[in-house]
Structures are given as structure tokens and as C-alpha cells.
């Protein structure tokens, strides 16, 4: 499965090993990757400078906002849709920042590849 020609994905993750695998998987599907960054303020600054169309927030950023707060701010400020890898966030409430269904399916497949590589 390949990324859309213009997929630029911002990766917010503090786990170095997981980030390496995730970035490799994203590049394998043809995505341009920005990051990884662990700080939410840096993520917002990079979004302003690089105009990603997607973000993957793998864990809570190091800032005053949690993963959901960062996803909401990326969407509200820059229109960046985000996949937040925290089951608590996806179980409750409205998430206007979520990617479109076909993009979400593609990202989930890519994340499964990264997770499989992490377990090896």
C-alpha cells in the first residue's frame, strides 16, 4: 500500500527505537516524514514550518498538553489531522482531528508493520 503523493507526516514520539521503525515504515509507503519530536511546542512549530497533512502522536508530548490536546491544537491551528496512539482518547468523545477513513486504514497498516519490527 502506498502513501498519497503529498503525504507529509509529523511524528511525535519520545521512544527512539519505535520512532526509527515507524519512520522507516512511513518512508516505505512513500511518505515524507517530519520528526520525530517529543515536545508538543516543537511539534506545533514544525507544523507551521513544514505544513504536514498528517500527524502521528505516539505518546504524550513533553509540554503542558496531553496527546489529545496536541492533536486538537494541530487540527484547530494548522488543519493537521492526527492519529493518536492512545486507546483512552479514541474511546471517548468527538475527535475532529482523526484522518479520513482510507488514510486511517493505511496508517494503521503501517503502524502494524512498525510494531512487528519492534517485537523482533
Secondary structure, DSSP 8 states (H G I E B T S, - for coil): ----TT-EEEEE-S-HHHHHHHHHHHHHTT-EEEEEE--HHHHHHHHHHH--SEEEE-S--SSSS-HHHHHHHHHHHH--EEEE--HHHHHSS--TTS--HHHHHHHHHHHHHHHHHHH-
